[in-house]
Amino acid sequence: MRVPLLPLLLLIALPLLAEAAPFPVTAAPARVVLGRDTTVVVQVQVPRGTPPLRAMASTGSLQPLPATAPGVYAYHWVAPDIRYPLLAVLAFWVDSPTAPPEVTTVHIPLLGRTTLDVATDVGAGAQVVVQVADMRFGPVTTNRKGRAQVQVEVPPGVREARVLATAKGRQTDRTARLDVPPERPLLALLSPDVLPPDTGGWLLVLGEAPTPLAELELQVQGGSVEALPEAPGVFRVKPEPSASAVVVDARRKDGTAGARIMAPVSAPIVAHVAPPEPPPAPVVVPVAPAWWAPWLQRENLSLHLLAGGFFAGGDNLGPLASVGMGYRLPPLGGRFTLEAEVGLRRSTSQPLIPELGALNARMVAVPLLLSARVLAFERGPLSLYGRAGAGMMHFEQETTSEFFPGANTESGRTFTGFLGAQAAWNLGVVSALVELRGSFADAETTQIKARPGGLSLCVGVRYAL
């Protein structure tokens, strides 16, 4: 089987690209798994006295960070909100007044996660391994119909997977088609950032490599471009007279990518005025990134609200509601979340007491709980979690009967614990929740002996800060 070489070459050549470029660049992590990883820290080293460094990304968001050392630029790149594989191109350069800039590029593969449905010819109980590029996933055991579902990570540029199934000494080897969009990276930049009206500037179009004119459709507003035959992907830009800006729309002829870039045109100089002495440059104190910075990100916090009802045994049932806050732990891909929750539940029952007849009992309980939530399954917007927690519950019961006047009220505190299963449907920063919970509590006073635990079903929402 022929495996596409583009993702393998990109992963292998990434350190070489950074080393051979005009400026040494490091990126951590070197690749991103969409839906799990979100950010990459990029550092660029430049010699002393280098003009200001410019930076651009073909996708996602690239933001500068405080300098960590003299001659080192740091950036925070946030992956785009997509799920399909794509190659992100990050470009760094210094404007040159007389020649096209030398651009340092960093390629970050964005791996998409999906579940591959596999049907084998070797029957039930087969061990299935799926190979995507140079990565293997599994083994997964097939069901009675000889089918299995394997979660895989797909690098950009890969269209096929290799499926290996083994059972009772027999092995099959076949190719499975991966349904991924054909989108490719494309990045356009203009240098300098403000174009002189007389000499113009430069347009550079980059993808996996510099993109020649034969593969592009260029639309220019406010100027004209001329390709340089000796330098693929490099174009000379000349502003039109009286143009205030030059706008370039670049698209691949195969329709797989597009990019737009704009640069203003400086006004003609009619008189020379000596510029004032520039103020002294501010002293930038290098700040080393702290190890605890990921633990303080706001994205780790969430709020949730649940409401529903419970059944605790016999005719003991009623409504309940709870509100809580969660903190997602950064290790292990954020699969574990610690939560604190306060609730309110109200139950009514009519126990039959010998010699007194039926009583009317009303109990109000306020549980204070600490719990842990773990991600068990995720596919598209659907996520399944397991929850477990414990805490204290304050309760107050009022009992009345037609056989004695007034109401008898007692209160107390007791230990309570629960186990639950929760389903969430992601709608962005808000997720819809459904939770089935089984809880235990033993409320006992001089006149009360009850177990206000039971089975509950709730619906609600979770808001990610």
Solvent accessible surface area in square Angstrom, and as a share of the most:
residue,aa,sasa,rsa
1,M,114,0.51
2,R,205,0.75
3,V,39,0.22
4,P,30,0.19
5,L,114,0.56
6,L,71,0.35
7,P,2,0.01
8,L,36,0.18
9,L,105,0.52
10,L,16,0.08
11,L,44,0.22
12,I,124,0.63
13,A,30,0.23
14,L,17,0.08
15,P,87,0.55
16,L,111,0.55
17,L,63,0.31
18,A,13,0.10
19,E,136,0.61
20,A,91,0.71
21,A,22,0.17
22,P,59,0.37
23,F,23,0.10
24,P,72,0.45
25,V,10,0.06
26,T,86,0.50
27,A,22,0.17
28,A,67,0.52
29,P,61,0.39
30,A,47,0.36
31,R,85,0.31
32,V,0,0.00
33,V,3,0.02
34,L,4,0.02
35,G,35,0.34
36,R,114,0.42
37,D,35,0.18
38,T,84,0.49
39,T,47,0.27
40,V,0,0.00
41,V,67,0.39
42,V,0,0.00
43,Q,60,0.27
44,V,0,0.00
45,Q,98,0.43
46,V,18,0.10
47,P,89,0.56
48,R,201,0.74
49,G,83,0.80
50,T,36,0.21
51,P,73,0.46
52,P,110,0.69
53,L,18,0.09
54,R,56,0.20
55,A,34,0.26
56,M,46,0.21
57,A,21,0.17
58,S,32,0.20
59,T,27,0.16
60,G,38,0.36
61,S,44,0.28
62,L,31,0.15
63,Q,98,0.43
64,P,98,0.62
65,L,69,0.35
66,P,91,0.57
67,A,33,0.25
68,T,33,0.19
69,A,39,0.30
70,P,91,0.57
71,G,27,0.26
72,V,25,0.15
73,Y,73,0.28
74,A,5,0.04
75,Y,15,0.06
76,H,50,0.22
77,W,0,0.00
78,V,54,0.31
79,A,16,0.12
80,P,27,0.17
81,D,136,0.70
82,I,32,0.16
83,R,132,0.48
84,Y,63,0.24
85,P,12,0.07
86,L,10,0.05
87,L,5,0.03
88,A,0,0.00
89,V,0,0.00
90,L,0,0.00
91,A,0,0.00
92,F,0,0.00
93,W,1,0.00
94,V,24,0.14
95,D,38,0.20
96,S,33,0.21
97,P,133,0.84
98,T,117,0.68
99,A,44,0.34
100,P,44,0.27
101,P,9,0.06
102,E,129,0.58
103,V,29,0.17
104,T,0,0.00
105,T,29,0.17
106,V,4,0.02
107,H,9,0.04
108,I,0,0.00
109,P,3,0.02
110,L,0,0.00
111,L,0,0.00
112,G,3,0.03
113,R,90,0.33
114,T,65,0.38
115,T,22,0.13
116,L,22,0.11
117,D,76,0.39
118,V,1,0.00
119,A,41,0.32
120,T,20,0.12
121,D,112,0.58
122,V,22,0.12
123,G,33,0.32
124,A,56,0.44
125,G,43,0.41
126,A,0,0.00
127,Q,76,0.34
128,V,0,0.00
129,V,29,0.17
130,V,0,0.00
131,Q,35,0.16
132,V,0,0.00
133,A,6,0.05
134,D,88,0.46
135,M,26,0.12
136,R,143,0.52
137,F,34,0.14
138,G,48,0.46
139,P,88,0.55
140,V,48,0.28
141,T,77,0.45
142,T,7,0.04
143,N,82,0.42
144,R,225,0.82
145,K,170,0.72
146,G,1,0.01
147,R,113,0.41
148,A,10,0.08
149,Q,103,0.46
150,V,3,0.02
151,Q,104,0.46
152,V,2,0.01
153,E,32,0.14
154,V,3,0.02
155,P,1,0.01
156,P,9,0.06
157,G,28,0.27
158,V,0,0.00
159,R,61,0.22
160,E,56,0.25
161,A,1,0.01
162,R,76,0.28
163,V,3,0.02
164,L,15,0.07
165,A,1,0.00
166,T,55,0.32
167,A,14,0.11
168,K,209,0.89
169,G,83,0.79
170,R,132,0.48
171,Q,115,0.51
172,T,33,0.19
173,D,76,0.39
174,R,95,0.35
175,T,59,0.34
176,A,12,0.10
177,R,168,0.61
178,L,7,0.04
179,D,149,0.77
180,V,27,0.15
181,P,57,0.36
182,P,85,0.54
183,E,70,0.32
184,R,82,0.30
185,P,8,0.05
186,L,8,0.04
187,L,6,0.03
188,A,3,0.02
189,L,0,0.00
190,L,3,0.02
191,S,0,0.00
192,P,31,0.19
193,D,76,0.39
194,V,66,0.38
195,L,0,0.00
196,P,41,0.26
197,P,47,0.30
198,D,99,0.51
199,T,74,0.43
200,G,6,0.05
201,G,1,0.01
202,W,22,0.08
203,L,0,0.00
204,L,9,0.04
205,V,0,0.00
206,L,12,0.06
207,G,1,0.01
208,E,36,0.16
209,A,61,0.48
210,P,74,0.47
211,T,4,0.02
212,P,46,0.29
213,L,86,0.43
214,A,80,0.62
215,E,80,0.36
216,L,5,0.02
217,E,96,0.43
218,L,38,0.19
219,Q,128,0.57
220,V,41,0.24
221,Q,102,0.46
222,G,20,0.19
223,G,9,0.08
224,S,63,0.41
225,V,45,0.26
226,E,115,0.51
227,A,36,0.28
228,L,39,0.20
229,P,128,0.81
230,E,137,0.61
231,A,29,0.22
232,P,79,0.50
233,G,3,0.03
234,V,20,0.11
235,F,2,0.01
236,R,77,0.28
237,V,0,0.00
238,K,92,0.39
239,P,7,0.04
240,E,91,0.41
241,P,126,0.79
242,S,124,0.80
243,A,23,0.18
244,S,90,0.58
245,A,31,0.24
246,V,0,0.00
247,V,26,0.15
248,V,0,0.00
249,D,23,0.12
250,A,0,0.00
251,R,146,0.53
252,R,9,0.03
253,K,119,0.50
254,D,89,0.46
255,G,66,0.63
256,T,21,0.12
257,A,18,0.14
258,G,38,0.37
259,A,25,0.19
260,R,155,0.56
261,I,24,0.12
262,M,108,0.48
263,A,3,0.02
264,P,61,0.38
265,V,20,0.11
266,S,43,0.28
267,A,82,0.64
268,P,99,0.63
269,I,151,0.77
270,V,146,0.84
271,A,67,0.52
272,H,162,0.72
273,V,121,0.69
274,A,77,0.60
275,P,108,0.68
276,P,120,0.76
277,E,157,0.71
278,P,107,0.68
279,P,116,0.73
280,P,125,0.79
281,A,87,0.67
282,P,116,0.73
283,V,140,0.80
284,V,96,0.55
285,V,109,0.63
286,P,64,0.40
287,V,93,0.53
288,A,81,0.62
289,P,105,0.66
290,A,33,0.26
291,W,203,0.71
292,W,119,0.42
293,A,46,0.35
294,P,60,0.38
295,W,94,0.33
296,L,128,0.64
297,Q,83,0.37
298,R,160,0.59
299,E,110,0.49
300,N,8,0.04
301,L,58,0.29
302,S,12,0.08
303,L,71,0.35
304,H,6,0.02
305,L,95,0.47
306,L,1,0.01
307,A,49,0.38
308,G,31,0.29
309,G,32,0.31
310,F,12,0.05
311,F,107,0.45
312,A,23,0.18
313,G,36,0.34
314,G,65,0.63
315,D,77,0.40
316,N,26,0.14
317,L,89,0.44
318,G,15,0.14
319,P,82,0.51
320,L,29,0.14
321,A,44,0.34
322,S,11,0.07
323,V,76,0.43
324,G,8,0.08
325,M,90,0.40
326,G,1,0.01
327,Y,58,0.22
328,R,101,0.37
329,L,45,0.23
330,P,40,0.25
331,P,67,0.42
332,L,128,0.64
333,G,49,0.47
334,G,15,0.14
335,R,100,0.36
336,F,81,0.34
337,T,8,0.04
338,L,95,0.47
339,E,7,0.03
340,A,48,0.38
341,E,10,0.04
342,V,60,0.34
343,G,9,0.09
344,L,100,0.50
345,R,26,0.10
346,R,108,0.39
347,S,9,0.06
348,T,55,0.32
349,S,25,0.16
350,Q,114,0.51
351,P,56,0.35
352,L,138,0.69
353,I,61,0.31
354,P,112,0.71
355,E,176,0.79
356,L,71,0.35
357,G,20,0.19
358,A,58,0.45
359,L,20,0.10
360,N,63,0.32
361,A,9,0.07
362,R,84,0.31
363,M,11,0.05
364,V,62,0.35
365,A,1,0.01
366,V,53,0.30
367,P,17,0.11
368,L,104,0.52
369,L,13,0.06
370,L,132,0.65
371,S,9,0.06
372,A,45,0.35
373,R,14,0.05
374,V,52,0.30
375,L,25,0.13
376,A,74,0.57
377,F,75,0.31
378,E,63,0.28
379,R,104,0.38
380,G,58,0.56
381,P,56,0.35
382,L,59,0.30
383,S,13,0.08
384,L,73,0.36
385,Y,38,0.15
386,G,27,0.26
387,R,7,0.03
388,A,46,0.35
389,G,15,0.14
390,A,39,0.30
391,G,18,0.18
392,M,95,0.42
393,M,2,0.01
394,H,81,0.36
395,F,2,0.01
396,E,85,0.38
397,Q,25,0.11
398,E,58,0.26
399,T,19,0.11
400,T,33,0.19
401,S,14,0.09
402,E,155,0.69
403,F,119,0.50
404,F,64,0.27
405,P,131,0.82
406,G,61,0.58
407,A,57,0.44
408,N,52,0.27
409,T,71,0.41
410,E,38,0.17
411,S,58,0.37
412,G,20,0.20
413,R,179,0.65
414,T,18,0.11
415,F,118,0.49
416,T,9,0.05
417,G,14,0.13
418,F,13,0.05
419,L,128,0.64
420,G,15,0.14
421,A,62,0.48
422,Q,5,0.02
423,A,33,0.25
424,A,5,0.04
425,W,127,0.45
426,N,72,0.37
427,L,118,0.59
428,G,54,0.52
429,V,95,0.55
430,V,52,0.30
431,S,18,0.12
432,A,43,0.33
433,L,4,0.02
434,V,76,0.44
435,E,2,0.01
436,L,89,0.45
437,R,33,0.12
438,G,33,0.32
439,S,28,0.18
440,F,107,0.45
441,A,1,0.01
442,D,58,0.30
443,A,0,0.00
444,E,108,0.49
445,T,39,0.23
446,T,128,0.74
447,Q,123,0.54
448,I,8,0.04
449,K,170,0.72
450,A,27,0.21
451,R,164,0.60
452,P,4,0.02
453,G,3,0.03
454,G,27,0.26
455,L,100,0.50
456,S,11,0.07
457,L,101,0.50
458,C,7,0.04
459,V,89,0.51
460,G,19,0.18
461,V,72,0.41
462,R,21,0.08
463,Y,96,0.37
464,A,46,0.36
465,L,57,0.28
